Amino acid sequence: MKKSVIYLLLLPGFVFLAAFMIIPIVLTIGSTFFQENGFTFEGYMHFFRDPYFLKILLTTLQVSVVTTIVCVVLGFPTAYYISRKAPRRKGILLALAIFPLLTSPVVRSFSWMIILGRKGLINNTLVGLGIVDKPLDILYTPAAMMIGLTHLFLPLMIISLVGVLENIDGDLLKAAQSLGASRLTAFRRVVFPLAVPGLVIGAVLVFVGSLTAYTTPALLGGKQRVIATFLYQNAMTLNDWYLASVVAAIMIVITFVVVGVMNKMAKTLNPKG
């Protein structure tokens, strides 16, 4: 197929992306640098000078990082277990793993509100067993947001890892063990480096998803603000579109930085990948 034909086939998709994603993003970021007095960094300086804004940003990063780490810790062994099963059982396990994605975020969040509330399942169990004297304040905290986001994005981590792990030949582990490596060493030196691409993809999806999520933090976080809820508040409630644009630009920059750092880590962990 000629290159001209290939470019022609790509043209509709490129036009669509340019019209509805690239151009709006450029206009959004550009509007933060130009005001009535001309070119300025005042919006960003105001954001990073305000302790309240910085607290929101740090809370968002904390929630996103912890959620990503928890998803990696829970998702890697789960994905490895699924990848070693027979095709029929693997399909059933994958269907169970991705089931949370088929449920509305609102429904999931309200379910966690019932579980994490002061009179919820967890507190009733802890008080009933005598572990605590009074109900814990779990709901409307960053911890509640992390729990809800982990439930939401763990399937993405599992799917990303299963696709890579199932393509790793089991004979590689046997060969490593036959050369004297223990099962743990074989896993660390063979399986983990080969799984890095899926791990990076899953981590990026979880981190960016947690960074930009709105429904789950809004319902489980209460008055605890994150970047997404802060952006919505400024744009839709306070009608401050300039500050909302600044926040959106910061989110975009953080996303690109995280993707770059993850790719750098992937090359370090798996130079030949």
N, C-alpha and C positions, 0 to 999 in steps of 0.2 A: 504494500500500500504506500502510495506517495506521501511525502511529508505534508504537502499542501492539502491533501484530503484529510489527513489526521488533524491538522490545525483547524480545518473547516469544521470537523466534528467536535472539536474542543471549544469552538467559538461560542455556541449558545451557553454552555456552562460557565465560561469565563465572563461573558456579559452579565449573566445572572449574578455571579459572585461579586463582580465589580459594582453593579447597580445597587445590590441589597446588602452588601457586607463591607467591601473595601472602601467605597466612597463614603458611606455613613461614618465608618470608623475614622477615616481621615478628617472629615468635617467636624466630628465630635472632638477629636484631639486638637485640631487646629483652632477651634473656637475658644479653647482654654488659654491660648497664647495671645489672642487679639481682643482688646477691649476698645472703648472709645478713645483712650489715650494712646493707642497703638500697641506694639509688642510688649508683653509683660509676663513675668513669672509670679505675679502677685497671688494668684489663686493657689498655686502649689506652696508658696511660702506661708500663706495663711493656714493651709491645711497642716503642714508639718510643724508649725509653731503652736498650734492649739493642742493642749494636753488631752482634751476630750476626743478630738479626731484621732490622735495618735493611739489612744487607748482602744478605740474601735478597730483601728488597723492591726494593732498587736493582738487583740482578742481574735480577730479573723484569722490571722496567720497561725496563732496557737491552735485554734480549732482545726484548721486545715491540715497542719503538720501532724498533730496527734491522730486525727482521723486517718490520714494516709498511713502512718506507722501501724496503727491497729489493723487496718485492712491488709497490709503486707503480712503482719504476723499471723492473722487468722486466715488470709486467703492463700498463702503459699502452700502450707501443708494440705489444705482442703483441695486445692487445684492439683497437687501432686497425687493425692489419693484418687481423685476422679480420673486423672489421666492414665492411671495404671489399670483401670477396670475394663472389662469387655465392652464392646461398642453399645450393646443394648442397655446394660446397666449404666454406662457412662451417660447415655442420653437421658435416662431417668434422673440421675443425680444432677446433671446440668439443668434440667427443667426445674428441679427443686431449688437449685442455687439461684436461678434468675427469676424465681417467682416474685420476690419483692418488687422487681421492676414492673410487674404487671399490675401492681396495686397503686392507687392514687397516692401521691405524697401527702395529701391532706388526711386521708384515711390512716395512713401509717403514723403520721404525727399525732393524731388524736388518740390512736391506740397507745402510743408511748406516753401521752399525757395521763392516760388512765393508769398505766403501769408505774410511772415514776412519781405520781402525785403523793401528797402527804398521807392520803388515805388509799393509796394505790397498792398493787400487789406486792411490790418490793418492801415498802414500809410496813405493811400489815404483817408480812412474813418475818421481818427483822424484829419488830416489836413483839410479835407472838412467840418467837423463839427466845426472847429475852436478850438478844444481842445488843439492842439499843433501848434506851429508856423512853425516848420520844422520836417521832418521825423525823427523818432526815430531809433536808431541803435539797432535793435532787432536781426537781423540775424548775424551769426558768433559770438555769445556770449553764455555763459553757459545757459542763459535763453532759447535760441533757442533750445539747446540740450535737456533741460528739457521738453520743449513742445513736441518735436518730440518723445522722449522716453516715455512720458506719453501716447501719442497716440498709441505708439507701444505696451506697456505692460499693459495698463489698462484692455484689455480683459482678460489677465491672472488673474488679481486680481478679476474681476467679476466672472469668471468661478470658481475659487477656493472658493469664498464665497457663490455662489449660491448652490453649491453642499452640503454645510453645513447648510445653512439657510433653505433650503427647507425641511430638515429633522427635524427641530424644530417644535414641535407640537404647533399649535396655541392655544390649550386649556391651555397651560402653562401661556400665557399672560393673558387669561381670569381669570385663577385662581389667579394670582398675583393681578389683578385689583379688584377681588371680595374680596380680603383680605385687601384692602385699598390702594394699590399702584397706583400711577398715571401712565399714559401711558409711560411717560418718565422714571420713576423709574423702571417700569416693563421691559422696553427695556434694561435699563442699568444693572439691576440685574439678568435678565433672558436670554435675547437674546444675549447680547454681550459676556458674559462668555462662552456660548455654541458655539459661532461663532469664538472663539479664534483660534482653530486649522486651520480653513480655512483662517483666517486672517494672521496667521503666515506663512502658505504655500504660500499664495499670496505675502506677503511681501518679503519672501526669493526669490521667482521667479523674482519679479520686481527688487529687489536690485541687485541680481547676474546678471540678464540680463542687467541692466543699467551699471553695473561695467565692463562687458565684451563686450558690444556692440561696433561695429566698424563703420558700414555704416552710421548710423544716426549722431553720433558725427563728423565723417569725413566730411560729407556734410554740416551739419548745424553749426558745430563749427568753420570751417575755420582754422585759425591759433591757435585756442584754443585747446591745446593738452589734451587728457585724456590717461589713462593707455593703452587702446587697440590700439589707433592710435600711441602712443609712442612705444609700442612693435613692431608694424608693421614697423614703420620707422627704428628702429634699426635692425630688422631682414632682411627686404627686400631691404631697401635703403642703409643703412650704413653697412650692412653685419656684424654687431656686435652681433653675436649670444650669446655671453656670457652675455652681458647686457640684451639682450632680455630674456634669461633664468632667470636671476635675477628678472626681472619684472614679468615674468610668475609665478615664485615661490611666489612672494609677493601677486599676485592676488589670488593664490590658498589659501595662509594662511588667507587672508582677508575673503575669502568665507567661510572657515571653522569656523573662529571666529564669523562671522555674524550668521551662522546657529546655533552655540552654544548659542550665546546671545539670539536669537529668541526663541530657545527651552526653555531657562531659563525663559524668559518673559512669555511664554505660560504656564509653570508650576506655575508661580506666579499668573497669572491672572485666571487660571482655574486649581487649584490643583487636582481636581477630574477627569480632562479630560484625 
